[in-house]
Amino acid sequence: MSDSIVIDGGIPLRGRIEVRGAKNLATKAMVAALLGDTPSILQDVPQISDVSIVTRMLDAYGVAVTSPEEGVLVLDPSNVERAHFAQIDALAGSSRIPILFCGPLLHRLGEALIPDLGGCRIGDRPIDFHMDALRAFGAIVDKSYEGIRITAPDGLTGANIELPYPSVGATEQVLLTAVRARGVTELKNAAIEPEIMDLIAVLQKMGAIIWMEPNRTIFIEGVETLSGYTHRAIFDRNEAASWASAALATGGDIFVGGAKQQDLMTFLNVFRKVGGAFEVHEDGIRFYHPGGALKPVQVETDVHPGFMTDWQQPLIVALTQAEGVSVVHETVYENRFGFTDALVEMGADIVVHQDGLESVTRRVPRRKLEQAAVITGPTPLHGADVRVPDLRGGFSYLIAALTAEGRSTVTNLGIISRGYEHFVEKLEALGARFELVG
Ligand code: EPU
């Protein structure tokens, strides 16, 4: 695929595109297939590079992954085997998903070798919650030059775990480990994102016993065997919200096929407050700019059911066009406003406060690592040459280039294909004027 795109901006995006299964569910459901004794079938799998990376990791461990038709994966774990170091090492730095192989591999092989992780550079992104949880199940963690080696000589036993923060990945780690551990696991302060609920649905189809109590507590009763599943992945909420912000920023009208209201309620409220309009249909949601001025908002990112950290970057581009001062508080990651530098180069007025901003209207107590971005609009954007820094920031550059007057070049597109399926074809379907180069 080309590495760069030259965009002639200033044209509202209009038309219909489809979103398929969520990156942040499909990749985890693929890992879950390792736990079954029989093949699993996953439907609505997006063609994105994070799926390819997990496919390669599964392949390294002997899981046969085939695709009988587009969007469908059959994952056969009948011949799970130890991986060669070179195969694992080749995946180092490419994704964070491999960390979730730990529990399933410990159950299947008694040990797990995990490459050094990658993923977007949006802060430290430590794995201490994951490792502490695995130790609580009885695993032994060694960090070596090869990566992370985890063993469980006495098998894994259910544990009482309380996460310091409702981490999505650590909750998934516990679920994927506890389902086949001996006894009952109690997980307090769990993440409850819709993708996690969908992963629980996958595991229940496989034979797991999982229930929830109020206040983010999940119980998992370990079972001896699990079988394969057939499952259609939940739609990609982050992609849907990204196209919605693209419609708003460019003054356009986009029907996002496959988007569902229930899982986007928090986003829809903010979208409406900014001045965007939407219509909920059976088969998707129409997002459009109804005319008139956009309004500034105060938003804070949070764990579900709050406003997702992955929604703020595309929204910020739309906020550069709102009349007045908006504030976005980032409370999930400690460094997720780096992408705004390029927007400033394109004419936006954005000031980032690295230590956050106090505000009387705040809903959650201030987190230690939070920052705030103050966006003053409206500011016309002009074309520039920008380089994609991370997945969501990168998509926001596409929106900024589409909104801007004049020509922009966006390079390092490979990162965007980690999480946005066929985004070039979708831009074409929406009437964007561009050319791929490189
Ligand atoms: N954290 C720790 N220690 C840990 C794990 C997390 O301190 O061991 C901290 C993180 O540094 C962060 C916070 O906890 O400050 C939340 O991280 P979380 O574990 O919830 O995030 P994640 O599982 O690594 C997933 C998504 C992200 C999404 C977040 C939040 C995947 C593959 N990634 O990351 O998606 O932003 O949850 O919802 O599911 C993206 O799609 O672009 C993306 C980055």
Residues whose N, C-alpha, C, O or C-beta is under 5 A from the ligand:
A	BS01	EPU	N24 R125 P126 I127 D128 F129 H130 Y165 P166 S167 V168 G169 A170 T309 D310 V332 Y333 L391 R392
